[in-house]
Amino acid sequence: MHKQMKLAFLAAIIILILASCVYVLLPSDSTYYEKVTNHTYEFISLIVVVTVLVTFRSLDFKTRDGKRWFFLLLGLSLWFLADITRTAFIYLGIDPSPSLADIFYILGYLSVFVAVMIKYLNIKYRALSKDYMNGFFVTFCIIAVAGYYVLFPLAMSGHALLDKLVMITDPLLDSLVILFAVIIISASKFDEKSLPWLGVCLGLALWAIADTMTAYYSLRGIESMAVRLMDLFFIAGLLAMGLGAFYRLLVVKSETCALPKRK
């Protein structure tokens, strides 16, 4: 199992490096830049969705473990659907924000939040005061940064009300998810059952950072290399979640092999 996990981790590093090359080396002023980078992101997202799907299929949906992987799968699938919808709008020459894609993003967040909450309910019996303090501290930092650099300037800006609602939703949903994700990380033991969700929660934390920075750049109309590199945070987050799912799959397989065979 450890050899397979090392190979998966190496594959994730290679994928992240190749994606970085696409984002950094491809001329940003070319007409096909946005389409190529979007397809790169979507391809990686699809790999992760399939990995989570295979993991979910190895579990019993009736269990809490099966349910939380189902809702994570649903959330990632909705995010993937949002991404390809946004790319389709680009091909059609339609302004992709706000649009149907944003609805898929929000529904995806809600599904992921349900998955995180199911995991939280599983570990809350051993969560201590320090674990809750860690969660509230990280969430407060995210809200403070997002509030100062994104939410307050957005409220004072001349953007349309619908644009404001869409831009404000991601940081708020991120904060809600990260609160419980950090509590889970802080209260979890580094064992075979906790490590998969440590990967998932790490991925969600990277998404929270990327969402906040993307909203900041979008609000100020900044277009630079830093903006392009935000997608790499999203990709790294996806890969972390994919690694977590793959590790859970390996644990299931090892448990199945360890069961005594019926005569």
N, C-alpha and C positions, 0 to 999 in steps of 0.2 A: 504493500500500500504506500509506504513512504517513497519508494522509487517512482511510482506512478504520480504521486503528488509533486515530487521534484520536477518531473517532466512537464506536468501541467503548469507549474509555476514558471518554468523556463519558457514554455510556449506563450504564456501571458506576457512575459517580459519582451519576447520577440515581437509579438503582435503590437504591443505598446510602442516599441521602437519603430516598427514599420509605419504605424499610424502617425507617429511624430514626423517621420520623413515626408509623408504625404502632406501634412499640414504646414510644415516649415519650408520644404523645398519647392512645392508647387507655387508658381507665380499667383499671388492673390488678385492681381488685376486681370487675370485671364477670365474668359467668359464661362469656362467650365469648372473654375475653382470650387464654387459652392456646391455644384452637383457632385463632383468627385469626392470632396470631403464628406458630404452628406451620405453618399453611398458607402464610403469607408466606415463611417460610424454605424450605419444601418447593418452592414455585414457583421461587424463585431457584436452589435446588439442581438442579431439573430443567433449567433453562436451561443451567446449567454442564455438566451431564451430557450434554445433547444437543450442546453445543459441542465437548466432548472426543470424543464419538462421531463427529461429522463430521470432526474432525481425524484421528482414528484411521483412518477409512475412506479417507482420502486417502493413507495411507502403506502401505508393504509390511510385512505382519506378520513376514516372514522376517528383516527387518533389526532391529538393536538398537533403532533409533528407533521402529519399529512396535511392538515388544514392550513397551517402557517406556510408550508411550501406551496400549497395551491394558491393562496392569496398573493404570495410573492410572484409566482408564475403569472397570475392574472395581471398584477401591476406592471411587471416588465413587458408583458405582451401588449398592454395598452400603451405604454411608452413607445414601444416599437411601432405600433400602429400610428401613433402621433407623429413619429419621425418620418415615416413613409408618406403620410398625408401632407406634411409640411413640404417634403420634396416634390410631391405631385403638384402642389400649388406653385412651386418655383418653376416647374416645367410649363405650367399653364400661364405663367406670367401674372399670377395673382398674389397680392400682398398676403403672406401667410400669418400675419398677426394683427389682431386676434382672429382666430378661426376655429374650425372644428378640431384642429390638432390640439388646441389648448384645452378643450373639453376632455380629450383623451388623456392629456397629461394630468389633469386634475383627478380624473377617475383612477388613473394609475397610482397617484399619490395616496388616495383613499384606500385602495387595495393593499398597498405596501404598508400603510399604517395599521390596517387590520392584522397583517402578518406579524408586524413588530409587537402589537398589543398581545397577540396570542402567545408569542415567545415571552413577553414580559410577565404574563400571568403564570407562566411555567416556572419562572425563577424568582418571583417577588417574595417568596417565603424566606429566601436567604439574602435578600437585598437589605443592606444596613443603611443607617443614616448617611454615612459617607458616600454611598453609591447614589443616593438621591441628591446629595449636595453636589456631586460631580455632574450629574445630569442637569440640575438647575443652573450650575455655574456656566457650563458650556452653552446651554440654551440662552442664558442671559447675554453672554458674549456675542452670540450670533444675532440676537434680536437688537442688541445695542449697536453693533456695526451696521446691520441692515437698516435699522431705524434712522441712524445718523446719515448714512451715505445713500440710502435708497428710498426708504418709506417717507421720511419727512420731505426731502426734495421732490419726490414724486407727487406728494399731496399739494405742494406749492407750484407744481409745473402746469403747463398749459395743455397737457395731454387730455384726450377725451376720457370720459369717465370709465368706459369699457376697457380702454387701454390701461388705465390705472389699476382697475380691479384685477386684470390678468397679470400685470407686473408685480402686484403686491401679493398675489396668491402663493407663488412659489416660495418666497422667503418665509411666509407664515407656516405653510405646510411643512417646509424643511425643519423649522424650529420644533414643531409638534412631533415629527418623526424622530429627530435627533435627541429630544429629551429622553424618550424611552430607550432609544438605541444606546445612548451613553450609559444609562442605568444598567442595561443588559450587559454591556461590555465590562462595566465596573464590578458587577455582582457575579459574573460568570467565572467558572474555573476553566483552566486551560486543558480541558479533556476532550475526548472524541466527540461528545455531544455538543459542547459549547463552541469549539473552534469553527465549525461551519457558519454559525451566526455571528461570530466575531468578524469573519470575512464580509458577511452581508452588511453588518453595521458600519464597518470601515468604509465600505463602498457608499453607503448612504451619507456618511460624514463628508466624503469627497464631493458628493453631489450637492450637499448643502453649501460648501465653499464655492463650488462652481456656479450654482444658481445665484448666490448673493453677488458675486463678482460680475456675472453676466448681466444681471439687472442693473448694476452700477454703471457698467460700460454702455448698456443700451440707453439708459436714462440720459446720459451725457453725450450720446451720439459719437462715442469714441470708437474708431476703427484702427486697430493696430495689431502687431504680432501678439501682444498680450491677450487681446480679445480672441484671436484664433486659437491660442493655446488653452483657453478655457475648456474647449471640447476634449482636450486630452485628460483633464480632470474627470470629466464625465466618463470617458473611455476607461480610465484607471478604476473608477468606481464600479463600472460594469464588470470589469475583469475580476475585481475583488469579490463581487457577488458570485460570479461564475466559479471562481476557485472555491468559495465556501460551499456552493452546491455540489461541485465535483468531489470535494472531501466528504460530504455527507453521503454521496453515492458510494464511495469506497468503503465507508464505515458500514453501510447497509450490506454490501457484498461480503465484507469480512465477517459480519454477524451471521449471514446466511450460510457461509462456508463452515462456520464454527458449530452450527447446529448439528446434533447427532442425526445420522441418516436412519430413516425407518427401514426396518427389515421386511 
